[in-house]
Amino acid sequence: MMERSALHAYLLAKPGTTEERPFGPETAVFKVMGKMFALVPDDSPLRINLKCDPNDALFLRDIYTAVQPGYHMNKRHWNTVTLDGSI
């Protein structure tokens, strides 16, 4: 299973990525050119919200139980992935 610090480092290694906390201290938001592409809450279990093409989002939810509609996000464009080692 991935550690939170490794996940943050992986996301920040993407070209042009910045990390902010515009929604409060409990959620890291990762952006490229000012656009959000990932959110990582500080709570457990380790999860990540990822922006996704709507058709791909549905497909991924159908084949992976760890992929759910985006928590507190537009369910059409976002998935929440629980990083429990199943994917």
C-alpha positions, -999 to +999 in steps of 0.1 A: +000+000+000+011+035-007+021+060+020+005+094+020+039+111+017+048+089-014+014+098-030+021+136-025+056+132-039+042+113-069+016+139-077+040+168-072+065+151-096+040+158-125+052+188-145+037+221-134+019+206-104+013+227-073-002+218-039-027+240-021-052+237+007-080+261-004-107+241+014-090+240+048-060+223+064-075+188+061-074+184+023-044+187-001-055+199-036-032+193-065-034+216-096-018+221-130-022+255-145-047+264-118-070+234-125-076+208-099-068+172-109-065+155-075-075+159-039-061+140-010-078+143+024-056+139+055-080+113+071-078+075+070-081+053+050-059+069+024-080+080-005-076+103-035-102+121-056-092+121-093-107+141-121-118+117-149-135+116-183-172+108-175-172+076-196-139+064-181-152+072-146-182+049-150-160+021-165-135+023-136-163+022-110-177-009-127-145-029-126-129-018-093-147-018-059-121+007-046-133+033-071-164+051-061-182+083-073-162+114-062-168+122-025-180+158-022-174+163-059-193+163-092-199+126-095-199+128-133-163+140-135-146+128-103-139+094-087-127+086-052-101+058-051-094+041-018-058+032-018-062-001+000-039-022-022-067-037-043-058-017-074 
